[in-house]
């Protein structure tokens, strides 16, 4: 356990830039926030950064060339007010700006970076309306293109790039109880998807990160419970392994790798919007 985020936030995003954790947006008590905080592991302290230009939760976040990018999100809970906003934050000047928007409003999508481009995959416009869309943003030309859609439309999914491919794991096709363990792998060389070994414990709204050659998939929820599971996909060996679970189940938390540690921030200890937290917990392997 490390210093808690100054704000209690569920459905928070997190990325690592320059050895620090950036946490934009999130929600609490039925309201989305513009809050944007930075955590410094060296000092175990947080500080406030320039606020988001609009309140958002369920943001798909990624980092490229030292900048933070946020795609879509919702401006009110639960899953309401989907946005087509695509935002860039530059830590060098502590400033946000709007870029060319998504082709349609969506939230609860996933994002990963491959070959300097940002892939935004899946998501939903509102409850029970999930997408299989796969949009690719090129920062060099500030433009979007379409790539092969997901084989199964879903949201609240894990999207992680590893070894030149993108892994899309888990998620939900409607409600939290309609969760899947599906594992789809995208190859940019062929613009095609193949099936990977499924997630052992199907779930949605989990946090995910690439760490020491493993794709960690941590936490998640159903309508009745949250998960403590910490299951990891060994990319080179093509198999799942079980690691030490979280001390308490949670969902809607952000994950970022800094040094030898994986940091998990915020989320909700109970299903839905119950028991939102500002905890910052850390996992590491030898």
VOBA-1610 file (N, C-alpha, C; in pm, whole numbers, padded with zeros to 5 digits, always signed):
BEGIN
Unk+00085-00119+00000Unk+00000+00000+00000Unk+00088+00124+00000Unk+00056+00218-00091Unk+00130+00343-00098Unk+00036+00460-00068Unk+00088+00583-00081Unk+00006+00701-00051Unk-00118+00702-00139Unk-00236+00718-00081Unk-00359+00715-00162Unk-00372+00838-00251Unk-00442+00820-00363Unk-00471+00933-00450Unk-00554+01036-00373Unk-00529+01164-00392Unk-00605+01266-00318Unk-00755+01260-00341Unk-00799+01204-00453Unk-00941+01194-00484Unk-00983+01048-00488Unk-01101+01019-00435Unk-01161+00886-00449Unk-01218+00875-00589Unk-01173+00774-00665Unk-01216+00763-00804Unk-01237+00618-00844Unk-01353+00592-00900Unk-01380+00465-00967Unk-01370+00488-01117Unk-01352+00381-01192Unk-01339+00387-01339Unk-01232+00488-01379Unk-01118+00477-01311Unk-01007+00567-01334Unk-00912+00510-01439Unk-00841+00597-01505Unk-00738+00556-01600Unk-00600+00577-01537Unk-00498+00511-01590Unk-00362+00530-01541Unk-00264+00497-01652Unk-00158+00578-01663Unk-00046+00549-01752Unk+00081+00591-01681Unk+00194+00539-01728Unk+00324+00577-01675Unk+00398+00659-01780Unk+00448+00776-01739Unk+00529+00862-01825Unk+00643+00919-01742Unk+00765+00903-01788Unk+00880+00960-01719Unk+00899+00912-01578Unk+00866+00786-01552Unk+00883+00731-01419Unk+00778+00774-01319Unk+00669+00832-01365Unk+00560+00874-01277Unk+00427+00821-01329Unk+00332+00809-01238Unk+00199+00759-01273Unk+00105+00877-01291Unk+00037+00882-01404Unk-00064+00985-01431Unk-00201+00921-01427Unk-00293+00984-01352Unk-00428+00930-01335Unk-00531+01035-01372Unk-00582+01032-01496Unk-00683+01129-01536Unk-00825+01077-01517Unk-00914+01166-01469Unk-01055+01136-01467Unk-01097+01034-01363Unk-01217+00978-01385Unk-01279+00885-01292Unk-01413+00938-01246Unk-01475+00866-01154Unk-01606+00908-01103Unk-01618+00874-00956Unk-01710+00946-00889Unk-01739+00919-00748Unk-01874+00980-00715Unk-01954+00905-00641Unk-02087+00950-00598Unk-02172+00996-00716Unk-02164+00921-00824Unk-02248+00947-00940Unk-02203+01060-01029Unk-02085+01115-01005Unk-02037+01226-01086Unk-01900+01197-01144Unk-01884+01229-01273Unk-01753+01220-01337Unk-01669+01340-01295Unk-01536+01325-01305Unk-01448+01431-01259Unk-01353+01478-01368Unk-01305+01600-01353Unk-01199+01652-01441Unk-01062+01637-01376Unk-01059+01579-01259Unk-00935+01572-01183Unk-00827+01492-01257Unk-00704+01536-01242Unk-00590+01470-01305Unk-00472+01480-01209Unk-00425+01365-01161Unk-00322+01362-01058Unk-00199+01285-01104Unk-00086+01320-01046Unk+00042+01254-01075Unk+00102+01198-00947Unk+00148+01073-00954Unk+00213+01008-00840Unk+00361+00987-00871Unk+00446+01025-00775Unk+00590+01008-00788Unk+00635+00896-00693Unk+00675+00780-00746Unk+00716+00670-00659Unk+00839+00704-00574Unk+00925+00791-00624Unk+01047+00824-00551Unk+01017+00892-00418Unk+00912+00975-00415Unk+00877+01047-00293Unk+00750+00995-00227Unk+00680+00902-00294Unk+00552+00850-00247Unk+00454+00964-00223Unk+00448+01057-00321Unk+00359+01171-00309Unk+00282+01195-00438Unk+00164+01255-00421Unk+00079+01295-00532Unk+00081+01447-00547Unk+00053+01492-00670Unk+00027+01634-00692Unk-00077+01648-00803Unk-00151+01757-00798Unk-00254+01782-00898Unk-00192+01841-01024Unk-00238+01792-01139Unk-00197+01845-01269Unk-00314+01921-01331Unk-00291+01977-01450Unk-00398+02048-01520Unk-00519+01957-01536Unk-00634+02010-01501Unk-00758+01931-01506Unk-00796+01898-01649Unk-00867+01787-01664Unk-00925+01754-01794Unk-01016+01867-01842Unk-01024+01890-01972Unk-01113+01997-02021Unk-01261+01966-02007Unk-01295+01841-01975Unk-01434+01804-01949Unk-01434+01685-01855Unk-01537+01669-01772Unk-01541+01555-01682Unk-01561+01424-01759Unk-01482+01323-01724Unk-01489+01195-01794Unk-01450+01080-01701Unk-01516+00968-01716Unk-01472+00842-01657Unk-01473+00736-01767Unk-01424+00618-01737Unk-01414+00510-01837Unk-01333+00555-01960Unk-01225+00629-01939Unk-01140+00675-02049Unk-01047+00561-02093Unk-01027+00547-02224Unk-00923+00456-02276Unk-00796+00539-02289Unk-00694+00506-02210Unk-00574+00590-02202Unk-00451+00516-02252Unk-00358+00593-02312Unk-00232+00538-02362Unk-00127+00648-02361Unk-00001+00608-02364Unk+00109+00703-02366Unk+00196+00678-02489Unk+00227+00786-02562Unk+00313+00780-02680Unk+00405+00902-02679Unk+00534+00878-02701Unk+00630+00988-02714Unk+00622+01087-02598Unk+00606+01034-02477Unk+00604+01119-02359Unk+00478+01198-02337Unk+00371+01166-02410Unk+00244+01235-02393Unk+00134+01134-02361Unk+00033+01184-02291Unk-00082+01103-02253Unk-00197+01130-02350Unk-00262+01022-02395Unk-00378+01034-02483Unk-00497+00966-02418Unk-00613+01033-02424Unk-00734+00976-02368Unk-00845+00974-02471Unk-00905+00858-02490Unk-01008+00839-02593Unk-01143+00811-02528Unk-01243+00893-02564Unk-01380+00868-02522Unk-01400+00878-02373Unk-01500+00806-02324Unk-01538+00809-02184Unk-01683+00852-02169Unk-01729+00854-02045Unk-01865+00899-02012Unk-01856+01023-01923Unk-01955+01112-01936Unk-01953+01233-01853Unk-02046+01225-01734Unk-02117+01112-01719Unk-02198+01089-01600Unk-02221+00939-01585Unk-02246+00896-01464Unk-02264+00754-01437Unk-02413+00721-01435Unk-02455+00598-01467Unk-02368+00489-01510Unk-02375+00479-01663Unk-02261+00485-01730Unk-02251+00469-01875Unk-02342+00565-01950Unk-02340+00691-01909Unk-02422+00793-01974Unk-02333+00903-02029Unk-02382+00969-02133Unk-02309+01081-02190Unk-02180+01040-02257Unk-02184+00936-02341Unk-02063+00892-02410Unk-02004+01007-02492Unk-01871+01014-02494Unk-01801+01124-02560Unk-01719+01072-02678Unk-01705+01157-02780Unk-01615+01125-02891Unk-01482+01199-02876Unk-01460+01259-02760Unk-01339+01340-02739Unk-01212+01255-02747Unk-01110+01311-02810Unk-00978+01250-02810Unk-00881+01359-02764Unk-00820+01337-02648Unk-00744+01440-02579Unk-00596+01404-02572Unk-00513+01506-02576Unk-00369+01489-02559Unk-00323+01575-02442Unk-00244+01516-02353Unk-00185+01591-02242Unk-00033+01589-02257Unk+00027+01707-02249Unk+00172+01722-02260Unk+00228+01758-02122Unk+00298+01665-02056Unk+00352+01695-01924Unk+00454+01808-01924Unk+00521+01832-02037Unk+00623+01936-02043Unk+00565+02075-02019Unk+00438+02095-02060Unk+00374+02226-02043Unk+00249+02218-01955Unk+00218+02098-01904Unk+00100+02077-01818Unk-00026+02131-01885Unk-00052+02080-02006Unk-00165+02134-02083Unk-00234+02024-02165Unk-00367+02032-02171Unk-00448+01944-02253Unk-00486+02015-02383Unk-00511+01936-02486Unk-00572+01990-02608Unk-00656+01881-02674Unk-00757+01926-02748Unk-00842+01835-02824Unk-00775+01804-02958Unk-00781+01678-02996Unk-00735+01635-03128Unk-00857+01591-03209Unk-00833+01542-03330Unk-00943+01496-03414Unk-01021+01389-03338Unk-01154+01401-03328Unk-01231+01313-03241Unk-01244+01171-03294Unk-01290+01084-03207Unk-01328+00949-03248Unk-01440+00957-03352Unk-01459+00849-03426Unk-01562+00849-03529Unk-01702+00842-03472Unk-01713+00799-03346Unk-01843+00795-03279Unk-01818+00799-03128Unk-01912+00850-03050Unk-01894+00852-02905Unk-01890+00710-02848Unk-01801+00690-02752Unk-01794+00561-02683Unk-01719+00576-02551Unk-01744+00483-02461Unk-01672+00474-02335Unk-01640+00330-02306Unk-01559+00307-02202Unk-01522+00172-02159Unk-01455+00091-02269Unk-01383+00161-02358Unk-01302+00092-02459Unk-01165+00062-02399Unk-01079-00002-02478Unk-00941-00026-02437Unk-00847+00038-02537Unk-00726+00068-02492Unk-00627+00131-02580Unk-00490+00068-02559Unk-00416+00056-02668Unk-00279+00006-02662Unk-00198+00071-02773Unk-00067+00077-02755Unk+00022+00140-02852Unk+00104+00034-02922Unk+00105+00042-03054Unk+00182-00050-03137Unk+00246+00028-03251Unk+00378+00019-03261Unk+00451+00090-03367Unk+00419+00239-03370Unk+00408+00298-03252Unk+00385+00441-03241Unk+00244+00486-03268Unk+00152+00394-03290Unk+00012+00427-03316Unk-00076+00374-03203Unk-00186+00446-03179Unk-00277+00411-03071Unk-00397+00336-03126Unk-00418+00216-03076Unk-00533+00134-03116Unk-00640+00145-03007Unk-00758+00193-03044Unk-00872+00203-02953Unk-00973+00098-02996Unk-01004+00006-02904Unk-01076-00115-02942Unk-01195-00138-02849Unk-01309-00177-02910Unk-01429-00209-02833Unk-01493-00086-02772Unk-01569-00108-02664Unk-01638+00001-02594Unk-01789-00008-02611Unk-01856+00092-02555Unk-02002+00098-02564Unk-02047+00243-02574Unk-02164+00264-02634Unk-02222+00398-02640Unk-02311+00422-02519Unk-02379+00316-02476Unk-02466+00319-02358Unk-02486+00175-02316Unk-02560+00155-02208Unk-02584+00018-02163Unk-02644-00068-02275Unk-02590-00187-02290Unk-02638-00289-02383Unk-02610-00255-02530Unk-02525-00155-02556Unk-02487-00124-02693Unk-02334-00127-02703Unk-02281-00245-02729Unk-02136-00262-02731Unk-02084-00263-02875Unk-01955-00230-02889Unk-01894-00216-03020Unk-01782-00318-03041Unk-01760-00351-03168Unk-01645-00430-03208Unk-01544-00343-03283Unk-01565-00213-03283Unk-01482-00123-03364Unk-01337-00123-03320Unk-01251-00095-03417Unk-01105-00093-03395Unk-01052+00026-03473Unk-01027+00136-03401Unk-00978+00258-03462Unk-00830+00279-03428Unk-00755+00328-03525Unk-00611+00345-03508Unk-00575+00491-03532Unk-00510+00552-03433Unk-00470+00692-03442Unk-00320+00703-03466Unk-00284+00784-03565Unk-00144+00808-03596Unk-00107+00950-03552Unk-00027+00965-03444Unk+00008+01100-03397Unk+00086+01182-03501Unk+00155+01114-03592Unk+00236+01185-03690Unk+00150+01267-03787Unk+00026+01222-03812Unk-00059+01292-03908Unk-00193+01336-03847Unk-00212+01309-03717Unk-00335+01347-03647Unk-00459+01298-03721Unk-00462+01166-03748Unk-00573+01109-03824Unk-00604+00967-03776Unk-00730+00927-03797Unk-00776+00794-03762Unk-00795+00709-03888Unk-00770+00580-03874Unk-00806+00483-03976Unk-00876+00366-03907Unk-00947+00287-03985Unk-01013+00168-03932Unk-00927+00045-03955Unk-00927-00045-03857Unk-00860-00174-03869Unk-00964-00285-03848Unk-00921-00409-03864Unk-01013-00522-03852Unk-01085-00518-03718Unk-01219-00529-03719Unk-01294-00522-03594Unk-01273-00646-03508Unk-01302-00631-03381Unk-01297-00743-03288Unk-01389-00856-03333Unk-01350-00981-03315Unk-01442-01091-03347Unk-01569-01092-03262Unk-01559-01040-03140Unk-01676-01033-03051Unk-01684-00893-02991Unk-01795-00823-03017Unk-01814-00690-02961Unk-01823-00698-02809Unk-01750-00610-02741Unk-01754-00606-02596Unk-01687-00480-02543Unk-01705-00458-02413Unk-01645-00341-02349Unk-01590-00381-02212Unk-01538-00284-02135Unk-01475-00314-02006Unk-01374-00427-02022Unk-01291-00418-02124Unk-01201-00524-02165Unk-01056-00483-02139Unk-00966-00581-02138Unk-00823-00554-02124Unk-00761-00552-02263Unk-00685-00446-02293Unk-00619-00431-02423Unk-00471-00400-02397Unk-00384-00492-02437Unk-00241-00480-02405Unk-00158-00519-02527Unk-00058-00439-02560Unk+00034-00471-02669Unk+00154-00549-02614Unk+00195-00654-02686Unk+00309-00736-02646Unk+00367-00807-02766Unk+00498-00804-02780Unk+00567-00877-02887Unk+00509-00845-03025Unk+00479-00717-03050Unk+00433-00676-03182Unk+00290-00707-03215Unk+00212-00752-03115Unk+00071-00782-03137Unk-00012-00721-03025Unk-00144-00715-03044Unk-00234-00663-02943Unk-00323-00776-02891Unk-00327-00787-02760Unk-00409-00889-02694Unk-00531-00822-02632Unk-00648-00869-02667Unk-00774-00820-02611Unk-00834-00934-02530Unk-00849-00910-02400Unk-00880-01019-02307Unk-01001-00983-02222Unk-01093-01079-02208Unk-01207-01062-02120Unk-01302-00955-02167Unk-01378-00899-02072Unk-01477-00797-02103Unk-01618-00850-02084Unk-01714-00767-02125Unk-01854-00805-02112Unk-01928-00773-02242Unk-02031-00852-02271Unk-02109-00831-02392Unk-02239-00758-02362Unk-02269-00737-02235Unk-02385-00657-02196Unk-02368-00616-02051Unk-02425-00694-01958Unk-02415-00662-01815Unk-02288-00724-01756Unk-02251-00685-01633Unk-02135-00747-01570Unk-02144-00898-01554Unk-02267-00951-01551Unk-02283-01096-01540Unk-02261-01167-01673Unk-02268-01094-01782Unk-02245-01153-01914Unk-02100-01129-01955Unk-02012-01185-01874Unk-01869-01165-01891Unk-01810-01276-01976Unk-01695-01248-02033Unk-01631-01347-02119Unk-01483-01362-02082Unk-01429-01479-02110Unk-01286-01503-02094Unk-01215-01502-02227Unk-01283-01459-02330Unk-01226-01462-02464Unk-01094-01385-02472Unk-01004-01438-02552Unk-00870-01379-02570Unk-00843-01373-02721Unk-00847-01252-02775Unk-00826-01231-02918Unk-00693-01159-02940Unk-00619-01203-03041Unk-00486-01149-03068Unk-00483-01088-03208Unk-00444-00960-03215Unk-00441-00887-03342Unk-00299-00876-03393Unk-00281-00910-03521Unk-00151-00901-03588Unk-00158-00789-03692Unk-00084-00680-03672Unk-00093-00570-03768Unk-00037-00606-03906Unk+00048-00707-03911Unk+00106-00748-04039Unk+00001-00803-04134Unk-00100-00867-04079Unk-00206-00928-04160Unk-00341-00858-04141Unk-00348-00764-04048Unk-00475-00698-04014Unk-00582-00803-03986Unk-00546-00901-03902Unk-00638-01011-03873Unk-00624-01053-03727Unk-00731-01116-03678Unk-00737-01165-03541Unk-00727-01317-03538Unk-00664-01368-03435Unk-00664-01512-03406Unk-00702-01531-03260Unk-00744-01653-03227Unk-00785-01683-03090Unk-00665-01726-03007Unk-00653-01669-02887Unk-00551-01710-02792Unk-00613-01790-02679Unk-00532-01848-02590Unk-00586-01922-02476Unk-00675-01831-02390Unk-00796-01875-02358Unk-00889-01788-02286Unk-00845-01757-02143Unk-00891-01645-02094Unk-00868-01605-01956Unk-00930-01709-01863Unk-00853-01766-01768Unk-00908-01873-01684Unk-01032-01833-01605Unk-01034-01709-01555Unk-01149-01660-01480Unk-01216-01548-01558Unk-01324-01578-01633Unk-01388-01474-01713Unk-01436-01359-01626Unk-01410-01235-01671Unk-01451-01117-01595Unk-01435-00992-01679Unk-01486-00883-01627Unk-01477-00755-01696Unk-01438-00647-01595Unk-01405-00527-01647Unk-01368-00412-01564Unk-01244-00438-01481Unk-01152-00518-01534Unk-01027-00545-01465Unk-00919-00447-01512Unk-00808-00443-01440Unk-00692-00366-01482Unk-00593-00461-01547Unk-00514-00409-01643Unk-00419-00494-01714Unk-00293-00417-01748Unk-00181-00491-01753Unk-00053-00429-01788Unk+00045-00536-01833Unk+00139-00497-01919Unk+00248-00586-01959Unk+00362-00567-01860Unk+00403-00677-01796Unk+00502-00670-01687Unk+00591-00793-01693Unk+00719-00772-01722Unk+00817-00882-01725Unk+00773-00996-01816Unk+00723-00961-01934Unk+00681-01062-02030Unk+00548-01126-02001Unk+00477-01076-01901Unk+00346-01128-01862Unk+00240-01021-01881Unk+00125-01061-01935Unk+00010-00971-01938Unk-00072-00998-01813Unk-00062-00905-01715Unk-00137-00920-01592Unk-00281-00877-01614Unk-00375-00957-01569Unk-00518-00923-01573Unk-00567-00937-01429Unk-00602-00823-01368Unk-00618-00817-01223Unk-00753-00757-01185Unk-00825-00826-01096Unk-00953-00776-01048Unk-01066-00798-01146Unk-01174-00720-01130Unk-01293-00733-01214Unk-01418-00744-01128Unk-01534-00761-01194Unk-01660-00764-01119Unk-01767-00846-01189Unk-01867-00884-01111Unk-02000-00922-01156Unk-02097-00829-01082Unk-02226-00850-01101Unk-02322-00767-01027Unk-02318-00795-00877Unk-02268-00914-00839Unk-02273-00956-00700Unk-02141-00944-00627Unk-02028-00932-00700Unk-01899-00941-00633Unk-01790-00876-00715Unk-01676-00853-00649Unk-01554-00815-00718Unk-01452-00927-00706Unk-01356-00929-00797Unk-01256-01035-00803Unk-01123-00988-00745Unk-01055-01082-00678Unk-00917-01058-00633Unk-00816-01119-00730Unk-00863-01194-00829Unk-00774-01272-00916Unk-00666-01187-00983Unk-00547-01244-00985Unk-00431-01188-01054Unk-00378-01299-01145Unk-00429-01303-01267Unk-00390-01406-01364Unk-00306-01342-01474Unk-00203-01412-01515Unk-00106-01353-01608Unk-00083-01445-01727Unk-00083-01384-01846Unk-00058-01459-01968Unk+00090-01447-02003Unk+00158-01560-02006Unk+00299-01567-02043Unk+00307-01563-02196Unk+00348-01448-02249Unk+00342-01426-02394Unk+00431-01523-02470Unk+00553-01545-02425Unk+00645-01633-02498Unk+00603-01779-02493Unk+00551-01823-02380Unk+00515-01964-02364Unk+00368-01993-02394Unk+00290-01888-02418Unk+00151-01908-02459Unk+00064-01978-02358Unk+00082-01943-02229Unk+00000-02007-02126Unk-00029-01910-02013Unk-00135-01939-01939Unk-00174-01857-01825Unk-00113-01911-01697Unk-00075-01822-01608Unk-00026-01860-01476Unk-00104-01780-01372Unk-00114-01834-01252Unk-00185-01769-01143Unk-00084-01708-01047Unk-00100-01579-01018Unk-00011-01508-00927Unk-00088-01469-00801Unk-00017-01412-00705Unk-00079-01378-00577Unk-00195-01281-00598Unk-00312-01310-00541Unk-00428-01222-00560Unk-00413-01090-00486Unk-00495-00993-00524Unk-00501-00867-00453Unk-00551-00889-00310Unk-00514-00799-00217Unk-00562-00815-00080Unk-00713-00798-00067Unk-00775-00729-00161Unk-00921-00715-00163Unk-00963-00699-00307Unk-01079-00756-00342Unk-01128-00745-00479Unk-01163-00601-00514Unk-01153-00570-00643Unk-01189-00436-00690Unk-01207-00441-00842Unk-01267-00335-00894Unk-01283-00321-01038Unk-01274-00174-01072Unk-01262-00141-01202Unk-01257-00003-01245Unk-01133+00070-01199Unk-01024-00002-01176Unk-00898+00055-01130Unk-00801+00069-01248Unk-00708+00161-01237Unk-00607+00179-01340Unk-00479+00107-01304Unk-00399+00073-01406Unk-00272+00003-01383Unk-00161+00067-01465Unk-00041+00075-01406Unk+00076+00127-01476Unk+00201+00063-01419Unk+00296+00033-01507Unk+00424-00028-01467Unk+00530+00081-01458Unk+00597+00087-01342Unk+00709+00179-01323Unk+00820+00100-01254Unk+00934+00089-01321Unk+01044+00013-01265Unk+01008-00132-01245Unk+01029-00181-01123Unk+01004-00322-01092Unk+00864-00345-01034Unk+00779-00243-01040Unk+00649-00252-00975Unk+00534-00225-01072Unk+00418-00282-01038Unk+00293-00249-01106Unk+00204-00177-01005Unk+00159-00058-01041Unk+00077+00025-00953Unk-00069+00017-00997Unk-00157-00007-00900Unk-00301-00013-00925Unk-00368+00096-00842Unk-00441+00185-00910Unk-00497+00301-00842Unk-00648+00306-00855Unk-00714+00344-00744Unk-00857+00369-00745Unk-00941+00246-00769Unk-01060+00269-00825Unk-01154+00162-00849Unk-01260+00156-00741Unk-01333+00046-00738Unk-01437+00024-00638Unk-01417-00114-00577Unk-01422-00121-00445Unk-01405-00249-00376Unk-01530-00334-00387Unk-01645-00271-00407Unk-01769-00343-00427Unk-01814-00334-00572Unk-01907-00418-00614Unk-01954-00413-00753Unk-02028-00284-00783Unk-02035-00249-00912Unk-02099-00125-00951Unk-02022-00006-00898Unk-02091+00092-00843Unk-02025+00209-00787Unk-02012+00205-00637Unk-02019+00087-00576Unk-02014+00077-00431Unk-01871+00071-00379Unk-01848+00138-00269Unk-01719+00134-00199Unk-01605+00180-00288Unk-01624+00295-00352Unk-01514+00353-00430Unk-01394+00380-00339Unk-01275+00375-00398Unk-01154+00387-00317Unk-01052+00479-00382Unk-00963+00532-00300Unk-00847+00606-00351Unk-00717+00532-00325Unk-00728+00404-00293Unk-00608+00326-00260Unk-00512+00317-00379Unk-00384+00313-00347Unk-00279+00284-00444Unk-00203+00163-00391Unk-00217+00050-00460Unk-00151-00073-00418Unk-00049-00115-00523Unk+00052-00188-00479Unk+00167-00219-00564Unk+00191-00369-00563Unk+00218-00424-00682Unk+00253-00565-00699Unk+00389-00575-00764Unk+00467-00673-00721Unk+00598-00693-00785Unk+00635-00841-00785Unk+00719-00877-00880Unk+00778-01009-00888Unk+00929-00999-00869Unk+00994-01103-00820Unk+01140-01098-00802Unk+01211-01074-00935
//
